[in-house]
Amino acid sequence: MTQQEPNNDVLEQAALYALGLLEGQEKEEFEKLVAEGCATCQAVKDFQKVADLLGTAATPMPPPSSLRATLLERIAAERKIDQQKSISKPVERVEDTGLTFVRSVDVLWKEILPGILLKPLFLDKAQGRMTALARMAPNSRYAPHQHTAPEEFYVLEGTCFIGGQLLYEGDYHRAEVGTVHHETSTEDGCLMLMIFSPKNEILKAPA
């Protein structure tokens, strides 16, 4: 067994080895070198002691209160991106089964008016009615219109003033053919499930 002192290169490798950063053939060759000389063995042990103390050397610091919320937001965003990447067809209709699937991805949302987004889910050509999600930003409004087919609303989030009534989350509203919605608006924003006719007649707003 040799007793020679390790040179700088060996000491550097000892440090990397102690930190678990030496890999592959370099690790195998260094482990053989360790077995050949006690001085090298001692160097590795010394560096291992230092590495073990690194975790306790820093003074514990409490994380900022906003860190948890930030991390959760990033995790949710990354999961959403992964979900969107894994979905090749946002809208899928299974042939000969009559089944339609619409995924929860943002690419289907379209801005139809300032502050109003629409996500079409299904178009019933026979009845001339569309099923869709509608999202209205706070303080947005839709033009007065007359219905050429029955129109239905179900409020999922927020509130919406429609048909002279203020609808809350969970409320339902139906308007028959020929009726008029003079004002459709929201103060705090809303998300609604709608079944309506894309051919509704837009009316002029009262002066």
C-alpha positions in Angstrom: 0.0 0.0 0.0 1.5 3.4 -1.0 1.6 6.3 1.4 2.2 9.2 -1.1 0.3 12.4 -0.6 -2.5 13.1 -3.2 -1.8 15.8 -5.8 -4.3 18.6 -6.6 -6.0 16.6 -9.3 -6.7 13.7 -6.9 -8.0 16.1 -4.3 -10.3 17.7 -6.8 -11.6 14.2 -7.8 -12.0 13.4 -4.1 -14.2 16.5 -3.6 -16.4 15.5 -6.6 -16.6 12.0 -5.3 -17.6 13.1 -1.9 -20.4 15.3 -3.3 -21.6 12.4 -5.5 -20.7 14.2 -8.8 -18.1 11.7 -10.1 -19.7 9.2 -12.5 -19.0 6.4 -14.9 -15.4 5.4 -15.6 -14.0 8.3 -13.7 -15.7 7.1 -10.6 -14.5 3.5 -11.1 -10.9 4.6 -11.6 -11.0 6.9 -8.6 -12.4 4.2 -6.4 -9.5 2.0 -7.4 -7.1 4.9 -6.6 -8.7 5.3 -3.2 -8.0 1.7 -2.4 -4.3 2.1 -3.2 -3.3 4.9 -0.8 -4.4 5.9 2.7 -3.7 9.5 2.1 -6.2 9.6 -0.7 -8.7 7.7 1.5 -8.3 10.2 4.2 -8.8 13.1 1.7 -12.1 11.5 0.6 -13.2 11.1 4.2 -12.3 14.8 5.0 -14.3 16.0 2.0 -17.3 13.7 2.9 -17.3 15.3 6.4 -17.5 18.8 4.7 -20.2 17.6 2.4 -22.3 16.3 5.3 -22.0 19.7 7.0 -23.1 21.8 4.0 -26.7 21.1 4.7 -26.5 22.4 8.2 -24.2 25.3 7.6 -26.8 27.8 6.3 -29.0 29.7 8.7 -32.6 28.5 8.3 -34.8 31.2 6.7 -38.6 31.1 6.6 -39.9 31.3 3.0 -42.0 34.4 2.0 -45.7 33.9 2.4 -46.3 34.3 -1.3 -44.0 31.4 -2.2 -46.6 28.6 -1.7 -49.1 30.4 -3.9 -46.5 31.0 -6.6 -45.4 27.4 -6.6 -48.9 26.1 -6.8 -49.6 28.5 -9.8 -46.6 27.2 -11.6 -47.5 23.6 -11.0 -51.0 24.1 -12.2 -49.7 25.9 -15.3 -47.2 23.2 -16.1 -49.9 20.5 -15.7 -52.2 22.4 -18.0 -49.5 22.7 -20.6 -48.8 18.9 -20.3 -52.5 18.2 -20.6 -52.8 20.3 -23.8 -49.7 18.7 -25.3 -51.2 15.2 -24.7 -54.5 16.1 -26.4 -54.2 15.9 -30.2 -57.9 16.6 -30.9 -59.7 19.3 -28.9 -63.0 18.2 -30.5 -63.5 14.5 -31.2 -66.5 12.8 -32.7 -66.5 9.1 -32.6 -67.8 7.7 -36.0 -71.0 5.6 -35.9 -71.5 6.1 -32.2 -73.1 9.5 -32.0 -70.6 10.6 -29.3 -68.8 14.0 -29.2 -66.1 15.0 -26.8 -64.8 18.5 -26.3 -61.6 18.9 -24.3 -61.0 21.6 -21.7 -58.3 23.5 -23.7 -58.1 27.2 -24.3 -57.6 27.0 -28.1 -61.3 26.8 -28.7 -62.2 30.1 -27.1 -62.9 32.9 -29.5 -63.5 36.6 -28.8 -66.8 37.5 -30.4 -67.1 41.0 -28.8 -64.8 43.1 -26.6 -64.8 41.3 -23.2 -67.0 38.4 -24.4 -65.5 34.9 -25.2 -67.4 32.0 -26.7 -66.3 28.4 -26.8 -68.6 26.4 -29.2 -69.3 22.8 -28.0 -71.8 21.6 -30.5 -73.9 22.9 -33.4 -77.3 21.3 -34.0 -77.8 22.0 -37.7 -81.2 20.4 -37.8 -82.6 22.8 -35.1 -80.3 25.7 -35.8 -79.0 25.9 -32.2 -75.6 25.9 -30.8 -74.4 24.7 -27.4 -71.5 26.8 -26.1 -69.7 28.2 -23.0 -69.7 32.0 -22.8 -67.4 34.0 -20.6 -68.1 37.7 -20.0 -65.5 40.0 -18.4 -66.5 42.3 -15.6 -68.6 45.3 -16.9 -69.1 43.8 -20.3 -72.5 43.6 -22.1 -74.0 41.9 -25.2 -76.2 43.8 -27.7 -80.0 43.7 -27.5 -81.4 40.8 -29.7 -84.5 38.9 -30.6 -84.6 35.2 -30.5 -85.2 33.1 -33.6 -85.1 29.9 -31.6 -85.4 29.1 -27.8 -82.4 30.3 -25.8 -81.2 28.8 -22.6 -78.7 29.9 -20.0 -77.2 28.2 -16.9 -74.8 30.3 -14.8 -71.7 28.4 -13.8 -69.7 31.3 -12.2 -70.4 34.9 -11.3 -73.6 36.8 -12.0 -75.4 38.0 -15.1 -78.2 40.5 -15.6 -80.5 39.1 -18.4 -84.2 39.3 -19.2 -84.7 41.9 -16.5 -83.4 39.6 -13.7 -80.0 39.2 -12.0 -78.9 35.5 -12.3 -76.5 34.0 -9.8 -74.3 30.9 -9.9 -76.6 27.9 -10.4 -79.5 29.9 -11.9 -81.2 28.8 -15.1 -83.1 31.0 -17.7 -85.0 30.2 -20.9 -86.3 32.6 -23.5 -88.8 31.5 -26.1 -89.0 32.3 -29.8 -89.8 35.9 -30.5 -88.8 37.2 -27.1 -86.2 40.0 -26.7 -83.2 40.4 -24.4 -82.9 44.2 -24.1 -79.8 44.0 -21.9 -77.4 41.2 -21.2 -74.6 42.4 -18.9 -72.4 41.6 -15.9 -70.7 43.7 -13.3 -68.4 41.1 -11.8 -68.0 38.7 -14.8 -69.6 35.4 -15.4 -69.3 32.0 -17.1 -72.4 30.5 -18.6 -73.5 27.4 -20.5 -75.7 28.5 -23.4 -78.0 26.9 -26.0 -78.9 29.5 -28.5 -79.4 30.3 -32.2 -76.4 31.9 -34.0 -79.1 33.6 -36.2 -80.6 35.7 -33.5 -81.6 39.2 -34.8 -79.4 41.9 -33.4 -81.5 45.0 -32.5 -80.5 48.6 -32.3 -79.8 49.8 -28.8 -82.2 52.5 -27.6 -81.0 56.0 -28.0 
